[in-house]
Amino acid sequence: MAAIVMVAGLWLNVPPAKAFLPVFSDVGSSTLYMTVPGERLDALVGAPVAELRLFAAPEGKVEIIPFQVDSRPDGKQYAWDSDPTRISDRIGRADELLFMIRDCGPRLAPERWPTGAQDVLELLVAHPDGRLGYVYAARFGNPPPLSARTYVTYDAARDHVSSSAWTIRYRKDNPLVFDDVIYRDLTGRTDETIADGMRIRVKARTLGTMLTLTRNEDEFRSKLLGYRAGPIRVIRYVELYFDLGPIPLTTMYARFDISARMFEAQVSFQLSVAVNALLDDLSAIVGVDYLDLKGVTFSTAAEPAGRPITGNSAPEGVFIPYGKEEWFTLSGRGLYQFNFLDFEPGLKLENNAFLRDGPDPNPPERFRGQFPLSGYSISRWTGVGTRRHSFRIVITNLEGVPSGGGSAMYRLYRNLPTSAVVRPGPTKVVVAAAGADAERLRSLVAAGGYEISVRGKDALPIEPRSDLYVLGGHPATSPLRNLLQLSRIPVIDWNPAGKVTDPGEARRGLRLVVGGLPEPAVLGRVLLASKPGAPVVMLGQFDSGWAGELERSLGAVKTERVPKGQLPDGTRETVVLLAPDLAPDVVGKLSDQAVQQGLLLFALSREAVDAGAALGYVSPLDGPQQVVPSVIQAWIRGTATAELRDTRELVVNRTVVRAQRTQLPAGILQLAKPVN
């Protein structure tokens, strides 16, 4: 709950600490899971799976996160849950370790690892946009409880898959095909069936146009070969056959990987005969037939505004142009679904988006006359040949609209995050500064005994495996600062002279300011309460943007900016805000003037308060340089609590107040901390 402080009749509302966010909390990336091959987990290969735990700090606090290990005893096929005797109880080199990348957090120094963690491995997830997230895998002799979170569940008896985004119910007589789908994001239908089922329509022509052969999903023969279920994903492995009249065309294998919000079908096929030897043409439509998606819009890169689903279009369906990127989305009524089909390199099939927004007169339809059907039209099979090929279909139901829309999701799936597994190294502090400041900061941080890396100012990309960045003389916003914020890497701004501004937008995320200027809105309230109704003069060099924000926070109070260290003639009964870099002797002279002219000197550095200012709004971390190593140590150990709030405090020089007979409101005197 926010703390409220009353200062001379003004309520100062201090916001509560902002919550930490996972590194990959955006609606696109958060749907993905990471798969780490067992061969990269050298320190843990051979360890009992029961002793394995994964931990991270996605929301600031270290916690055990969900994971699963999928056993592959022969190095090729999975050990299915239907045959538990093949599932190894130890981690193998061919196994797969899975976790959701939304559970990644910042790097954790060894001081923050859970008690009892052994053989710890650091799993680094690198996003194409530069963000870095960390998860840790470890063996425990006395393992802590597993995470209670489960992202997806599987009812094997009924062949149903469920998560927070959907429930998918497969047909027992034909496990290739699902009959019912529930989309939990769909407003008004969160617990109701929304799909008539999966549709596959195959059409072949031979002897020119004299003979047309067709097949639908009911005429495929399929069987479920195996399944694997865990808290991260469910795998269903299906074998299917189909023929065209007297022509046995193919045996296909489809692996369905289903997680919290992502459905991926990986299909491999091999035609028994060359299509062009027997057929003049072969085409297929694969899609989902819905009961009612009125109010949802079908969009592609070529038609970003989309086509609203109304049910009034031609029932035979239409082909929708993709544009430069082959994807389509369904959006509206709380739903945002991204769809794309990806062929293996060299497979030269033609893929078109297909939409039937009208009642389908052609059976089979469990619910007749419903709409729409959305999916893909795949044609030009005549040059495929008889070797094995593959393609994949991805459907993702997002928690919201992604920044950049379907194009951003398409680029993400074409360039997915990658992982690296390393032995954790020592605590690492990166110093980013220019010129002489870099060496000064290096020596300062070295006093704490940490591994130090020095980089140029605003150098990108961010350095991997870094626990903390110390920025010297950086602007309030910059590409480096933005990327550090996205990766939740803690930042200490070392600005003892206070020359770098600190507007509110730069305070998001994990950040602690050593020096620097306070937020203008907070300072404005304190200035108004210090000498009610008095004009304000900003004396010295201030950043124009920060000064403008302060003037707006002061409202109708008259303000004036004076860049030099001397006040205009006739200045009386005024609050003088002193820039942090004003020399102590200048402040001393102004202090002498304050007695005769009724000035209230308000400082933004501790040195100015000591030199004769009556009040100051300063950081308790301003002072000896040796404070920086201790701040770093607090961050690394996770014991610091000041990182999510303004670290500055109001101080009063009581000796100056008595000597100048400065009249300060009682509320200010009670709130300010005496410095002498």
Buried (B, 14 or more C-beta within 10 A) or exposed (E): EEEEEEBBEBEBEEEEEEEBBBBBBBBBBBBBBBEBBBEBBEBBBEBEBEBBBBBBBBBBEBBBBBBBBBBBBEEEEBBBBEEEEBBBEBBBBBBBBBBBBBBBBBBBBEEBBBEEBEBBBBBBBBBEBBBBBBBBBBBBEEBBEBBEEBBBBBEEEEBBBBBEBBBBBBBEEBBBBBBBBBBBBBEEBEEEBBBBBBBBBBBBBBEEEEEEBEBBBEBBEBEBBBBBBBBBBBBBBBBBBBBBEEBEBBBBBBBBBBBBBBBBBBBBBBBEEBBBEBBBBBBBBBBBBBBBBBBBBBBBBEBEEBBBBEBEBEBEBBEBEBBEBBBBBBBBBBBBBBBBBBBEEEEEBEBBBBBBBBBBEEEEBEEEEBBBBBBBBBBBBBEBEEEEBBBBBBBBBBBEEBEEBBBBBBBBBEEEBEBBBEEBEEBBBBBBBEEEBBEBBBEBBBEBEBBBBBBEBBEEBBBBBBBBBBBBBBBBBBEBBBBBBBBBBBBBBBBBBBBBBBBEEBBEBBBBBBBBBBBBBBBBBBBBBBBEEBBBBBBBBBBEBBBBBBBEBBEEBEBBBBEEBEBEEEBEEBBBBBBBBBEEEBBEBBBEBBEEBBBBBBBBBBBBBBBBBBBBBBBBBBBEBEBBBEBBBBBBEBEBEBBBBBBBBBBBBBEBBEBBEBEBBEBBBEBBEEBE
